[in-house]
Amino acid sequence: MFAQAIEDILQDQCTPAVVRAIEAGGTPLPLWRAIESAGFLELLAPESAGGAGLALAELFPILGHLGRYAVPLPVAQTMVARALLGEQCAMPGGMITLAAALRREAGGAIVCPLTPYGLVADVILAQDGEALLLLPAAAARREATGVHGSQVATLRWPDEAVATRVPGAGPLLPAFAAALHAALLSGAMTRVFDMTLQYCNDRVQFGKTLGKFQAVQHQLSVMAEHVAAAGVAAEAAFRTDAATPSLLAAAMAKSRTSEAAVLVASIAHALHGAIGVAEEYDLQLLTRRLHEWRMAHGSEAHWNLWIGNRVLAADVSLADFVRAV
């Protein structure tokens, strides 16, 4: 029910033209208000706080749709942030994004480097040990990456005076952040594969469609394999009765989807040829997201090292470790 409802909104409100306009600096408010007014930002919040208390398994397809439409706003991040904050503090308004890291400098400044949606978010939620810090983006100096269409930014606050400290939920943020980006990647890769398959079935070359060439079929099958495997890994992070994904399952999901994103994007562009990188063609809206989300909250290199250390520390066979996960 919720998945179909969000797709109906995105089909109408998050068209490629809207995505391009927001990336170019246009106002995100009409799209944001359409999603907010439908109540989607409160899906994970507990019922006692006015939310829907949605199970994680039911959240996965919703996040997948956000990825499929390359939503240029921190909708998934705001859902998670509101769930993490619960009733522990006054809920901030506007768009909330999750910081990938937080560091303190010698002069007392706080820096959140390479924060997803840092250019458009109103509030940054960052892990600070066992606690969370709520940081108003308006009080920060934002530094864009310079990458075309990217909304990633490094934010710097002169001191901690503007921060609101929320104790207790800090360790939950990395698992949620990794899992939600795995779901976004899975959704975007599914859309990229659908577009590529359609293009190969429509484009005629040397008297027959591209999809009839054996070399093209091989590339499509490799692409399909990675999209399917990434989707299974991402969904597995949400198959739990707990209110929070386990960090290990989220790490495996983010690792697998980040690894697949590079290959899926490269095959899609190889099969599309020059049209795939054209500004007017929608493929690049999605493949740019794949590369951006791949790096958000840890690439496959980061999580593979983390998982490997857990395997070694478990002191069991790899088969037993996998079964336990």
Helices and strands as residue ranges (DSSP letters): H 2-13, H 16-23, H 29-37, G 40-42, G 47-49, H 56-68, H 75-85, E 96-98, E 103-104, E 110-115, E 123-128, E 131-136, G 137-139, E 141-144, E 153-157, G 160-162, E 164-167, H 172-202, E 204-205, E 208-209, G 210-212, H 214-236, H 247-272, G 273-277, H 283-295, H 300-314, H 318-324
